[in-house]
Amino acid sequence: MTKTIDYYHFLLSPWSYLGINRFNDVVEKHGAVVNYKPISVMDTFQNMGGTPPAKRHPSRQRFRMDELKRWSKHLNIPINLKPVFWPADQALAAQMVLAVNAANGKAGKLSDALLTAVWAEDRNIADEETLAAIAQQCGFDPKTLIAQAKSDAMIEAYKSTTAEAHERDVFGSPTYVYNGENYWGQDRIDFLDRALIET
């Protein structure tokens, strides 16, 4: 039986970035299928009771930074704690991921490359030339993919995927949904692994 994971995430999330390797290992281990579903950051904060990092109490902002440092060191994954192009408008990038996912379901490489561009390479995923370069790097035809991403269908897909996520109680990134259960945070990947073992 095919095991399918719905992966809701922000392409601007450092936690999604830090979870890339372990999530991919779990997916490969179980031969799972992943639906890559990037969702709107601000709509999620607004609709699901969250607060953008810049508007949080200074003590919470400091703790967030401390945790990012700890996890980066623990996982041995380099991270730029203050990316030059963050936050950025992720809409077109997200629509590119949704376009690939709709076409063949193989959006993982692109999604991972976009997260890495933000948190390890100081690249601007709101810039169309940068997106074209990342698409090409991932083996896609940039002009074709960006044209698809700009279509009314993908604009609507981004909105509907975000609404779908909220209906499924997704309030943060990353959230992995498997077998009707939500696993929120890169530190819940072990629990996702166990669930995949048990079903």
N, C-alpha and C positions, 0 to 999 in steps of 0.2 A: 504494500500500500504506500502510495506517495505521501510524504509528510510535507505539508505546506505551511510556511511561515509568512505572515504579513508583517512587514518591517516598516513601521511608521517612524519618520525621523526628520530632523531639520538638517539641511546641508551646511548649517552654520554651527552645529553642536559639537563642542570639543569632546563630549562624552560619546557621541556616535563615532567620532574619529578614533578615540582610544579603544573602542570596542571592535574595530574592523577585523583585526587578525584573529581574535578569539571567536568572533561570530562566524567568520569564514571557515575556521577550523571545524566548528560544530556543524555547520551546513554540509561540509564535505564529508565529515564522519558519518552523518546519517543519510546522505544522499537526498537532502531536503530540497524542496523548491521554494524559492523566495520571491515574493511579490514586493518589489521596491516601491515604497509609497511616501515620497517626500511631501511634507505638509507645511502650511503657512505658520511661521513662527508667531507673528503678532496676533493672528486670529486665534491661535491656540492659547496664548497667554490671556487674551481678552475673554474668550469663551469658556475656558476651563479653570479659571481661578489662579493663574500664575502671575508672576511679576518679572518683567525683563531684568536681567542682571544689573543694568546701570541704575535701576530704580529701587534696588533692594537696599536694606539697611547696610551701612558700611561694615558691620561685623559679619554679615552674611556674605558680602562681597569678598572680604578677606578670607573667610573660610572656604569659599569656592576656589580661590586661587591656591590656598594651601592643599586642598584635595586634588586639584589638577596636578600640582607638583608631586604629590605623593604617588598618585596613580601613574604618572609619566615615569617616575623613577622605578616603581614596582614592576611595571610592564616593560621597562626599557624601550619606551616609545618616545622619541623626541617630539616636543610640542612647543610652539611659540605661544607663550601665555598672553601676549598682546599683539595679535595680528594687525598689520597695517590696514587691511581692508575688512574690518569687522566692527560692527555688523554691516552687512551689505544686502542688497535686494537679491534674494535667491530665486525669485519667481521663474525667470527664464531657464536657469539651471535645473530647477525642479521639473519644469515642463519637458526638458530634454530627457531627464531620467524616466519620466512617465511615458514619453513617446517610445523610448527603447523598450521599456517594460511591456507596453501594449503590443509592440511589434513582435518581440521574440522572448520576452521574459528574462533577457540576459543583460540586466542593467547594473549588475553589481560592480563591474569594473569601472563604469562611469561614475556611479555614486561614490565609490571609494576614492576615486581620483579627485573628485570635487571637494570632498572633505579634506583630503590631504593637501590640496591646493591652498585651502584656507589656513590650516593649522600647522603645516610644515613648510610651505613654500612661499608664503606671503603673496599669493596671487588673488586677483579680484574676480570673484565668480559672478559679479554683476556686469562685467565688461565682456562685450560680445566677441571681441578678438581673442580674449583669454579663453572663453568658452569654446571657440572654434579650435584653438590649439589643443585644449584638453580632449575634445571630441576626437580629433585626429590622432592624438597620442593613444587613445583607447580603441582605435581601429574603425572609427565611424567617418563617413563623409560629412564634414562640418556644415557645408551649405545645406545639404539635404536635411540633416538632423535639426539644425536651427530653424529652418523653414517649417518643419513639422512641429517643433516646439512652440512656434509663434501662432500656430493655427488656432481657430476658435475652439476646436475639439480639445486641444491640450490646455488651453486657458480654462475651459470648463472642467476638465479632468482634475486640474489642480484644486479648484474650488470644491468639487464634489468629493475628492479624496480627503481633503481637510475636514469637510462636514462628516464624512463617513468615520474618520478617526475619532471625532468628538462623540459621535453616536456610540462608539465602541469604548468610551471612557479613556481614550488616549489623551493625556494631559502634558506629556513631556517626551523628550528625545534622548536616547532611542527607546522605542517601545516595540517589543517583539510579541506578536500575537500568535499563539499556537494552540490549537484544540480548544478554542474558546476562552483561553486564559491570557492575561496581559503580563508581560515581564518587562518592567520599566527600569531602564538603566543598564549600562554596560557591566555593572557589578551583579546583575541578575542572570548573566549568560550561563553560569553553572546550573542554575535552576531550570533554564530552558533546555540545557543538555539533558538533565535528568528526566524532564518531561518527554523528550524525544526518545529516550531509552525505554521509558515505561509504556509507550504506546506503539 
